[in-house]
Amino acid sequence: MARNFARAVLLSSALLLAAGCGDPVAGVPGTPTTQSSAAEPTTASSASSPPSTSSAPVKKSTFTNAELCELLTADEVAQFGAANPTPTYNGSTAHPQCQWRGEMVVAIEFGPDSSVEVIRTGEGITNTNIEVMGLPAVLQVNTRTRSCQVLAKINGGKSSLATGIALLSGGRGKYNDCDMAQKLANIVIPKVQV
């Protein structure tokens, strides 16, 4: 159970670090690592993974970080005031992730063996059971990392997909992080639901 709880806060930790908010929060394991040592792309056209041009369901049971980056089109990412997909891995679990930056950090993480059933509330974390596209999910607000994420079961409950938002200075007061995390989940989940 503690392992699944740690997974639940890893995306929040990754969002905090990607947002440039300083050192990891004490007690929150993991840091994201980039796929390569190359610098982050500075324009959407120089991104290492071109955005998908189709919104058709992907229908896969596992995802690489590059495939996660292909789940959003450039137009979809622009709705979040972000660009430049960066394939990453979670440093603690090695789960694939993709992040975009702009007015907020937008992140998608695939957990091949994660479950949202045992997520508990910790210091600064509030979990609310929700549904996304008919799937059981948890809306997680983390006041310590100033982020919000939706963790949804996919693949018949055998794995999970987390969609998270951390507002940067350009997005604060302009967006609601939890509204945006739910919007992101509603865009991504139909593409991966199997």
C-alpha positions as CSV (number, residue, x, y, z in Angstrom):
1,M,0.0,0.0,0.0
2,A,2.8,2.4,0.8
3,R,4.3,1.7,-2.6
4,N,1.0,2.7,-4.4
5,F,0.7,5.8,-2.2
6,A,4.3,6.8,-3.3
7,R,3.3,6.4,-6.9
8,A,0.4,8.7,-6.4
9,V,2.6,11.5,-5.3
10,L,5.4,10.9,-7.7
11,L,3.7,12.8,-10.5
12,S,3.1,15.7,-8.1
13,S,6.8,15.6,-7.2
14,A,7.8,15.6,-10.9
15,L,5.5,18.6,-11.5
16,L,7.1,20.5,-8.7
17,L,10.6,19.9,-10.0
18,A,9.6,20.7,-13.5
19,A,8.0,23.9,-12.4
20,G,11.3,25.0,-11.0
21,C,10.0,25.3,-7.5
22,G,13.3,24.3,-5.9
23,D,14.3,21.1,-4.1
24,P,12.0,18.1,-3.8
25,V,9.5,18.3,-0.9
26,A,10.7,16.3,2.1
27,G,9.1,12.9,2.2
28,V,8.0,12.9,-1.5
29,P,10.2,10.3,-3.3
30,G,11.4,10.6,-6.8
31,T,12.6,13.0,-9.4
32,P,12.0,12.9,-13.1
33,T,15.0,12.3,-15.4
34,T,15.2,13.2,-19.0
35,Q,15.4,10.6,-21.7
36,S,18.7,11.9,-22.9
37,S,21.3,14.5,-21.9
38,A,20.3,16.8,-24.6
39,A,18.9,20.2,-23.7
40,E,15.2,20.7,-23.7
41,P,13.9,21.8,-27.1
42,T,13.1,25.5,-27.3
43,T,10.5,25.4,-30.0
44,A,7.6,23.1,-30.8
45,S,9.2,22.3,-34.2
46,S,12.4,21.1,-32.5
47,A,10.7,18.8,-30.1
48,S,12.1,15.3,-30.1
49,S,8.7,13.7,-30.6
50,P,6.3,15.2,-33.1
51,P,2.8,15.7,-31.8
52,S,0.2,13.4,-33.0
53,T,-2.1,14.6,-35.7
54,S,-4.9,12.2,-35.0
55,S,-7.3,12.1,-32.1
56,A,-8.2,8.4,-32.8
57,P,-7.9,6.0,-29.9
58,V,-4.4,4.5,-29.6
59,K,-5.7,1.3,-28.0
60,K,-2.4,0.1,-26.4
61,S,-1.8,-1.6,-23.1
62,T,1.5,0.1,-22.5
63,F,3.2,3.4,-23.4
64,T,6.7,4.7,-23.8
65,N,7.5,8.3,-22.9
66,A,7.7,9.2,-26.5
67,E,4.3,7.6,-27.2
68,L,2.8,9.6,-24.3
69,C,4.1,12.8,-26.0
70,E,2.2,11.8,-29.1
71,L,-1.1,11.6,-27.2
72,L,-1.7,15.4,-27.5
73,T,-1.7,17.4,-30.7
74,A,-0.1,20.8,-30.9
75,D,-3.6,22.4,-30.9
76,E,-4.6,20.4,-27.8
77,V,-1.4,21.4,-25.9
78,A,-2.0,25.0,-26.9
79,Q,-5.2,24.9,-24.9
80,F,-3.0,24.6,-21.8
81,G,-0.7,27.4,-22.7
82,A,2.1,24.9,-23.2
83,A,4.4,23.5,-25.9
84,N,7.6,21.5,-26.5
85,P,7.0,17.9,-25.4
86,T,9.8,16.5,-23.3
87,P,9.9,12.7,-22.9
88,T,11.0,11.8,-19.4
89,Y,11.1,9.0,-16.9
90,N,10.1,9.1,-13.2
91,G,13.4,8.8,-11.4
92,S,12.0,6.5,-8.7
93,T,9.7,4.2,-10.6
94,A,11.1,4.5,-14.1
95,H,7.6,5.1,-15.3
96,P,7.4,6.8,-18.6
97,Q,6.2,10.5,-18.6
98,C,5.8,13.3,-21.0
99,Q,5.9,17.0,-20.0
100,W,5.1,20.2,-21.7
101,R,5.9,23.7,-20.4
102,G,4.5,27.2,-20.9
103,E,2.0,28.9,-18.6
104,M,1.8,25.6,-16.7
105,V,3.6,22.3,-16.6
106,V,1.4,19.6,-18.3
107,A,2.4,16.0,-17.5
108,I,1.2,12.6,-18.5
109,E,2.5,9.5,-16.7
110,F,1.8,5.8,-17.4
111,G,1.9,3.4,-14.5
112,P,2.1,-0.1,-15.9
113,D,1.1,-1.8,-12.6
114,S,-0.5,1.1,-10.7
115,S,-3.8,1.1,-8.9
116,V,-5.8,4.1,-7.8
117,E,-7.8,2.1,-5.3
118,V,-5.3,2.4,-2.4
119,I,-4.4,6.1,-2.6
120,R,-4.5,7.6,0.8
121,T,-4.5,11.2,1.9
122,G,-1.1,12.5,3.2
123,E,0.1,15.8,4.5
124,G,-1.2,18.5,2.0
125,I,-2.9,15.9,-0.2
126,T,-6.6,15.7,-0.8
127,N,-8.1,12.9,-2.9
128,T,-11.5,12.9,-4.3
129,N,-13.0,9.9,-6.1
130,I,-14.3,10.9,-9.6
131,E,-15.1,9.3,-13.0
132,V,-13.4,10.2,-16.2
133,M,-15.0,8.9,-19.4
134,G,-16.7,6.2,-17.3
135,L,-13.5,5.0,-15.6
136,P,-12.8,5.2,-11.9
137,A,-10.3,7.9,-11.1
138,V,-9.0,10.1,-8.3
139,L,-8.6,13.8,-8.4
140,Q,-5.6,14.6,-6.2
141,V,-4.8,18.1,-5.0
142,N,-1.4,18.6,-3.5
143,T,-1.0,21.9,-1.7
144,R,2.7,21.2,-0.9
145,T,3.6,21.0,-4.6
146,R,0.9,23.4,-5.8
147,S,-0.3,20.8,-8.3
148,C,-3.4,18.8,-9.3
149,Q,-3.6,15.5,-11.1
150,V,-6.1,12.9,-12.2
151,L,-5.2,9.3,-11.7
152,A,-7.3,7.0,-13.8
153,K,-7.4,3.2,-14.1
154,I,-7.0,2.0,-17.7
155,N,-6.5,-1.4,-19.3
156,G,-9.2,-3.0,-17.2
157,G,-7.7,-1.7,-14.0
158,K,-4.3,-3.3,-14.6
159,S,-2.5,0.0,-15.1
160,S,-3.1,3.7,-14.6
161,L,-2.6,7.0,-16.3
162,A,-1.9,10.2,-14.5
163,T,-2.6,13.6,-16.0
164,G,-1.2,16.5,-14.0
165,I,-1.0,20.3,-14.0
166,A,1.3,22.6,-12.1
167,L,0.6,26.3,-12.8
168,L,3.6,28.5,-13.5
169,S,3.7,32.2,-12.9
170,G,2.2,32.9,-16.3
171,G,-0.8,30.7,-15.6
172,R,-1.6,31.6,-12.0
173,G,-4.8,33.5,-11.7
174,K,-5.6,32.7,-15.3
175,Y,-6.3,28.9,-14.9
176,N,-7.6,26.5,-12.2
177,D,-5.1,23.7,-12.0
178,C,-7.7,21.0,-11.1
179,D,-10.1,22.1,-13.9
180,M,-7.1,21.9,-16.3
181,A,-6.1,18.4,-15.0
182,Q,-9.6,17.2,-15.6
183,K,-9.8,18.7,-19.0
184,L,-6.4,17.0,-19.8
185,A,-7.8,13.7,-18.6
186,N,-10.9,14.1,-20.7
187,I,-8.7,14.6,-23.8
188,V,-6.2,11.8,-23.1
189,I,-8.3,9.0,-21.6
190,P,-10.5,8.4,-24.7
191,K,-7.3,8.0,-26.7
192,V,-5.9,5.2,-24.5
193,Q,-8.9,3.5,-23.2
194,V,-8.7,-0.3,-23.9
